[in-house]
């Protein structure tokens, strides 16, 4: 449990670095002043949200990142599947469903929302007839989740999103426990673990 808490603290601290001047300078140098201004605005938004109600925090973060343009990985990163850091996502002002979820997750962690209440949720979208990912928020283990979706600026309870068929949930805690419990070295979702591990490494080195 201590290790999980330390990891969660580390990830939250890493995300807070996007508002620091050295990283802002790197972003401006690589992507230009407009990219830097997006992070300045994010910084202001996050500071304004501190102490606000949970509903306000969820809705504001959902709307903020939904303003980023959608872009397929093959066009943005020249690979079929890539999980971008929040720095890459906002710098390029483009990303796919996983990128919106990752950015929202870390923004909400920065605001103090516990990791165990948020899940990366793979779903099948009947609307788009394709796999999709959303961020789900559970107020308690028995409560109905709220769905933060890049295709919808309004947050709805899961029961009001019949177009989404859930496949499975995960977060850092779930992935850590699944690794720890497995004694044969075989993971239930090896691709997810690999993507998550790569993402953590890229966040740690502030990949933009």
C-alpha atoms as a printed R data frame, in Angstrom:
    type eleno elety resid chain resno       x       y       z
1   ATOM     1    CA   UNK     A     1   0.000   0.000   0.000
2   ATOM     2    CA   UNK     A     2   2.841   2.403   0.837
3   ATOM     3    CA   UNK     A     3   4.400   1.778  -2.578
4   ATOM     4    CA   UNK     A     4   1.076   2.490  -4.306
5   ATOM     5    CA   UNK     A     5   0.694   5.757  -2.411
6   ATOM     6    CA   UNK     A     6   4.244   6.801  -3.269
7   ATOM     7    CA   UNK     A     7   3.638   6.071  -6.953
8   ATOM     8    CA   UNK     A     8   0.390   8.057  -6.893
9   ATOM     9    CA   UNK     A     9   2.198  10.993  -5.262
10  ATOM    10    CA   UNK     A    10   4.982  10.806  -7.825
11  ATOM    11    CA   UNK     A    11   2.531  10.851 -10.750
12  ATOM    12    CA   UNK     A    12   0.670  13.833  -9.282
13  ATOM    13    CA   UNK     A    13   3.944  15.709  -8.771
14  ATOM    14    CA   UNK     A    14   5.007  14.971 -12.337
15  ATOM    15    CA   UNK     A    15   1.807  16.399 -13.714
16  ATOM    16    CA   UNK     A    16   2.245  19.596 -11.674
17  ATOM    17    CA   UNK     A    17   5.548  20.198 -13.451
18  ATOM    18    CA   UNK     A    18   3.766  21.148 -16.661
19  ATOM    19    CA   UNK     A    19   3.112  24.571 -15.148
20  ATOM    20    CA   UNK     A    20   6.748  25.211 -14.257
21  ATOM    21    CA   UNK     A    21   8.775  27.672 -16.307
22  ATOM    22    CA   UNK     A    22  11.522  25.302 -17.582
23  ATOM    23    CA   UNK     A    23   8.966  22.982 -19.152
24  ATOM    24    CA   UNK     A    24   6.972  25.910 -20.535
25  ATOM    25    CA   UNK     A    25  10.119  27.166 -22.249
26  ATOM    26    CA   UNK     A    26  10.764  23.736 -23.784
27  ATOM    27    CA   UNK     A    27   7.185  23.599 -25.060
28  ATOM    28    CA   UNK     A    28   7.404  27.106 -26.529
29  ATOM    29    CA   UNK     A    29  10.710  26.325 -28.204
30  ATOM    30    CA   UNK     A    30   9.373  23.154 -29.848
31  ATOM    31    CA   UNK     A    31   5.745  24.075 -30.562
32  ATOM    32    CA   UNK     A    32   5.557  27.885 -30.387
33  ATOM    33    CA   UNK     A    33   3.833  30.497 -28.196
34  ATOM    34    CA   UNK     A    34   0.294  29.266 -28.782
35  ATOM    35    CA   UNK     A    35   1.173  25.866 -27.304
36  ATOM    36    CA   UNK     A    36   2.773  27.535 -24.302
37  ATOM    37    CA   UNK     A    37  -0.317  29.684 -23.803
38  ATOM    38    CA   UNK     A    38  -2.488  26.568 -23.634
39  ATOM    39    CA   UNK     A    39  -0.465  25.382 -20.647
40  ATOM    40    CA   UNK     A    40  -0.564  28.813 -19.026
41  ATOM    41    CA   UNK     A    41  -4.339  28.715 -19.373
42  ATOM    42    CA   UNK     A    42  -4.400  25.184 -17.961
43  ATOM    43    CA   UNK     A    43  -2.339  26.373 -15.011
44  ATOM    44    CA   UNK     A    44  -4.782  29.209 -14.347
45  ATOM    45    CA   UNK     A    45  -7.755  26.874 -14.709
46  ATOM    46    CA   UNK     A    46  -6.330  24.326 -12.282
47  ATOM    47    CA   UNK     A    47  -5.530  26.972  -9.682
48  ATOM    48    CA   UNK     A    48  -9.050  28.398  -9.981
49  ATOM    49    CA   UNK     A    49 -10.538  24.932  -9.479
50  ATOM    50    CA   UNK     A    50  -8.784  24.290  -6.170
51  ATOM    51    CA   UNK     A    51 -11.369  24.265  -3.414
52  ATOM    52    CA   UNK     A    52 -14.297  24.203  -5.847
53  ATOM    53    CA   UNK     A    53 -17.006  21.527  -5.739
54  ATOM    54    CA   UNK     A    54 -16.366  18.093  -7.212
55  ATOM    55    CA   UNK     A    55 -19.048  18.696  -9.840
56  ATOM    56    CA   UNK     A    56 -17.361  21.907 -10.936
57  ATOM    57    CA   UNK     A    57 -13.956  20.232 -11.088
58  ATOM    58    CA   UNK     A    58 -15.192  17.281 -13.139
59  ATOM    59    CA   UNK     A    59 -17.172  19.405 -15.571
60  ATOM    60    CA   UNK     A    60 -14.480  22.038 -16.062
61  ATOM    61    CA   UNK     A    61 -11.699  19.510 -16.642
62  ATOM    62    CA   UNK     A    62 -13.903  17.541 -19.031
63  ATOM    63    CA   UNK     A    63 -14.745  20.649 -21.058
64  ATOM    64    CA   UNK     A    64 -11.177  21.987 -21.023
65  ATOM    65    CA   UNK     A    65  -9.615  18.932 -22.624
66  ATOM    66    CA   UNK     A    66 -12.560  18.274 -24.917
67  ATOM    67    CA   UNK     A    67 -11.631  21.525 -26.640
68  ATOM    68    CA   UNK     A    68  -8.528  19.773 -27.954
69  ATOM    69    CA   UNK     A    69  -9.033  18.582 -31.515
70  ATOM    70    CA   UNK     A    70  -9.425  14.883 -32.209
71  ATOM    71    CA   UNK     A    71  -6.649  13.258 -34.210
72  ATOM    72    CA   UNK     A    72  -5.869   9.629 -34.945
73  ATOM    73    CA   UNK     A    73  -2.524   8.273 -33.734
74  ATOM    74    CA   UNK     A    74  -1.474   7.283 -37.235
75  ATOM    75    CA   UNK     A    75  -1.771  10.918 -38.346
76  ATOM    76    CA   UNK     A    76  -0.388  12.582 -35.204
77  ATOM    77    CA   UNK     A    77   2.378  10.123 -34.229
78  ATOM    78    CA   UNK     A    78   2.722   7.943 -37.350
79  ATOM    79    CA   UNK     A    79   1.937   4.773 -35.359
80  ATOM    80    CA   UNK     A    80  -1.312   2.814 -35.051
81  ATOM    81    CA   UNK     A    81  -1.646   3.073 -31.253
82  ATOM    82    CA   UNK     A    82   0.117   5.510 -28.945
83  ATOM    83    CA   UNK     A    83  -0.665   6.859 -25.478
84  ATOM    84    CA   UNK     A    84   0.469  10.468 -25.327
85  ATOM    85    CA   UNK     A    85   1.590  12.267 -22.211
86  ATOM    86    CA   UNK     A    86  -0.571  15.245 -21.191
87  ATOM    87    CA   UNK     A    87   2.362  17.397 -22.307
88  ATOM    88    CA   UNK     A    88   2.346  15.936 -25.831
89  ATOM    89    CA   UNK     A    89  -1.435  16.007 -26.063
90  ATOM    90    CA   UNK     A    90  -1.848  19.659 -25.169
91  ATOM    91    CA   UNK     A    91   1.298  20.788 -26.981
92  ATOM    92    CA   UNK     A    92   0.123  19.271 -30.252
93  ATOM    93    CA   UNK     A    93  -3.490  20.248 -29.528
94  ATOM    94    CA   UNK     A    94  -4.594  16.928 -30.939
95  ATOM    95    CA   UNK     A    95  -5.129  13.346 -29.804
96  ATOM    96    CA   UNK     A    96  -7.421  10.344 -29.675
97  ATOM    97    CA   UNK     A    97  -9.693   8.969 -26.959
98  ATOM    98    CA   UNK     A    98  -6.918   7.547 -24.743
99  ATOM    99    CA   UNK     A    99  -5.119  10.890 -24.742
100 ATOM   100    CA   UNK     A   100  -8.187  12.757 -23.486
101 ATOM   101    CA   UNK     A   101  -8.624  10.210 -20.696
102 ATOM   102    CA   UNK     A   102  -4.980  10.381 -19.622
103 ATOM   103    CA   UNK     A   103  -4.966  14.192 -19.517
104 ATOM   104    CA   UNK     A   104  -8.238  14.369 -17.565
105 ATOM   105    CA   UNK     A   105  -7.058  11.710 -15.125
106 ATOM   106    CA   UNK     A   106  -3.870  13.583 -14.260
107 ATOM   107    CA   UNK     A   107  -5.581  16.962 -14.066
108 ATOM   108    CA   UNK     A   108  -8.091  15.544 -11.582
109 ATOM   109    CA   UNK     A   109  -5.311  13.828  -9.631
110 ATOM   110    CA   UNK     A   110  -3.600  17.218  -9.434
111 ATOM   111    CA   UNK     A   111  -6.793  18.584  -7.884
112 ATOM   112    CA   UNK     A   112  -6.682  15.882  -5.231
113 ATOM   113    CA   UNK     A   113  -9.272  13.416  -6.497
114 ATOM   114    CA   UNK     A   114  -8.177   9.940  -5.340
115 ATOM   115    CA   UNK     A   115  -6.871   7.598  -8.015
116 ATOM   116    CA   UNK     A   116  -9.053   4.753  -6.735
117 ATOM   117    CA   UNK     A   117 -12.177   6.718  -7.702
118 ATOM   118    CA   UNK     A   118 -11.167   7.060 -11.352
119 ATOM   119    CA   UNK     A   119 -10.843   4.390 -14.007
120 ATOM   120    CA   UNK     A   120  -9.708   4.176 -17.587
121 ATOM   121    CA   UNK     A   121 -12.676   2.339 -19.090
122 ATOM   122    CA   UNK     A   122 -12.549   0.502 -22.383
123 ATOM   123    CA   UNK     A   123 -15.955   0.431 -24.037
124 ATOM   124    CA   UNK     A   124 -17.529  -0.391 -27.351
125 ATOM   125    CA   UNK     A   125 -19.295   2.585 -28.861
126 ATOM   126    CA   UNK     A   126 -22.479   1.552 -30.655
127 ATOM   127    CA   UNK     A   127 -22.716   5.091 -32.006
128 ATOM   128    CA   UNK     A   128 -19.372   4.885 -33.799
129 ATOM   129    CA   UNK     A   129 -19.303   1.079 -34.017
130 ATOM   130    CA   UNK     A   130 -15.744   1.007 -32.688
131 ATOM   131    CA   UNK     A   131 -13.669   0.470 -29.520
132 ATOM   132    CA   UNK     A   132 -13.423   3.585 -27.373
133 ATOM   133    CA   UNK     A   133 -12.023   4.734 -24.020
134 ATOM   134    CA   UNK     A   134 -13.606   7.038 -21.444
135 ATOM   135    CA   UNK     A   135 -12.737   8.167 -17.939
136 ATOM   136    CA   UNK     A   136 -15.187   6.986 -15.292
137 ATOM   137    CA   UNK     A   137 -15.561   8.440 -11.811
138 ATOM   138    CA   UNK     A   138 -16.949   6.332  -8.938
139 ATOM   139    CA   UNK     A   139 -17.982   8.232  -5.818
140 ATOM   140    CA   UNK     A   140 -17.893   4.898  -3.977
141 ATOM   141    CA   UNK     A   141 -17.349   1.259  -4.903
142 ATOM   142    CA   UNK     A   142 -21.104   0.737  -5.067
143 ATOM   143    CA   UNK     A   143 -22.091   3.961  -6.820
144 ATOM   144    CA   UNK     A   144 -22.999   4.386 -10.449
145 ATOM   145    CA   UNK     A   145 -20.030   5.847 -12.361
146 ATOM   146    CA   UNK     A   146 -20.029   9.178 -14.124
147 ATOM   147    CA   UNK     A   147 -18.681   9.144 -17.666
148 ATOM   148    CA   UNK     A   148 -16.216  11.757 -18.924
149 ATOM   149    CA   UNK     A   149 -16.142  11.333 -22.683
150 ATOM   150    CA   UNK     A   150 -14.316  13.335 -25.324
151 ATOM   151    CA   UNK     A   151 -17.334  12.990 -27.631
152 ATOM   152    CA   UNK     A   152 -19.643  14.711 -25.137
153 ATOM   153    CA   UNK     A   153 -19.097  17.966 -23.245
154 ATOM   154    CA   UNK     A   154 -21.738  16.966 -20.699
155 ATOM   155    CA   UNK     A   155 -21.048  14.325 -18.060
156 ATOM   156    CA   UNK     A   156 -23.710  11.639 -17.681
157 ATOM   157    CA   UNK     A   157 -24.177   8.678 -15.329
158 ATOM   158    CA   UNK     A   158 -23.360   5.398 -17.048
159 ATOM   159    CA   UNK     A   159 -27.047   4.412 -17.154
160 ATOM   160    CA   UNK     A   160 -27.681   7.399 -19.433
161 ATOM   161    CA   UNK     A   161 -25.004   6.289 -21.891
162 ATOM   162    CA   UNK     A   162 -26.584   3.187 -23.454
163 ATOM   163    CA   UNK     A   163 -24.381   3.780 -26.513
164 ATOM   164    CA   UNK     A   164 -21.343   2.629 -24.486
165 ATOM   165    CA   UNK     A   165 -20.883  -1.068 -23.747
166 ATOM   166    CA   UNK     A   166 -18.244  -1.502 -20.998
167 ATOM   167    CA   UNK     A   167 -15.451  -4.012 -21.590
168 ATOM   168    CA   UNK     A   168 -13.087  -3.492 -18.637
169 ATOM   169    CA   UNK     A   169 -11.751  -0.891 -16.194
170 ATOM   170    CA   UNK     A   170  -8.247  -0.234 -14.953
171 ATOM   171    CA   UNK     A   171  -6.125   2.348 -13.176
172 ATOM   172    CA   UNK     A   172  -2.613   2.447 -11.694
173 ATOM   173    CA   UNK     A   173  -3.722   0.609  -8.564
174 ATOM   174    CA   UNK     A   174  -5.387  -2.194 -10.538
175 ATOM   175    CA   UNK     A   175  -2.379  -2.673 -12.789
176 ATOM   176    CA   UNK     A   176   0.043  -2.646  -9.875
177 ATOM   177    CA   UNK     A   177  -1.965  -5.253  -7.953
178 ATOM   178    CA   UNK     A   178  -2.355  -7.481 -11.005
179 ATOM   179    CA   UNK     A   179   1.413  -7.519 -11.463
180 ATOM   180    CA   UNK     A   180   2.014  -8.205  -7.790
181 ATOM   181    CA   UNK     A   181  -0.489 -11.068  -7.571
182 ATOM   182    CA   UNK     A   182   0.660 -12.834 -10.697
183 ATOM   183    CA   UNK     A   183   3.329 -15.399  -9.837
184 ATOM   184    CA   UNK     A   184   3.808 -16.833 -13.320
185 ATOM   185    CA   UNK     A   185   4.717 -13.602 -15.046
186 ATOM   186    CA   UNK     A   186   1.620 -13.613 -17.259
187 ATOM   187    CA   UNK     A   187  -0.557 -10.529 -17.119
188 ATOM   188    CA   UNK     A   188  -4.268 -10.398 -17.906
189 ATOM   189    CA   UNK     A   189  -3.865  -7.393 -20.194
190 ATOM   190    CA   UNK     A   190  -0.198  -7.305 -21.274
191 ATOM   191    CA   UNK     A   191  -0.767  -4.661 -23.939
192 ATOM   192    CA   UNK     A   192  -2.411  -2.357 -21.403
193 ATOM   193    CA   UNK     A   193   0.425  -2.893 -18.938
194 ATOM   194    CA   UNK     A   194   2.998  -2.129 -21.623
195 ATOM   195    CA   UNK     A   195   1.185   1.024 -22.717
196 ATOM   196    CA   UNK     A   196   0.881   2.168 -19.107
197 ATOM   197    CA   UNK     A   197   4.545   1.494 -18.333
198 ATOM   198    CA   UNK     A   198   5.619   3.383 -21.457
199 ATOM   199    CA   UNK     A   199   3.350   6.270 -20.504
200 ATOM   200    CA   UNK     A   200   4.821   6.447 -16.997
201 ATOM   201    CA   UNK     A   201   8.350   6.521 -18.401
202 ATOM   202    CA   UNK     A   202   7.429   9.254 -20.878
203 ATOM   203    CA   UNK     A   203   5.771  11.368 -18.176
204 ATOM   204    CA   UNK     A   204   8.772  10.927 -15.912
205 ATOM   205    CA   UNK     A   205  11.095  12.328 -18.572
206 ATOM   206    CA   UNK     A   206   8.594  15.044 -19.499
207 ATOM   207    CA   UNK     A   207   8.220  13.923 -23.076
208 ATOM   208    CA   UNK     A   208   6.724  16.639 -25.236
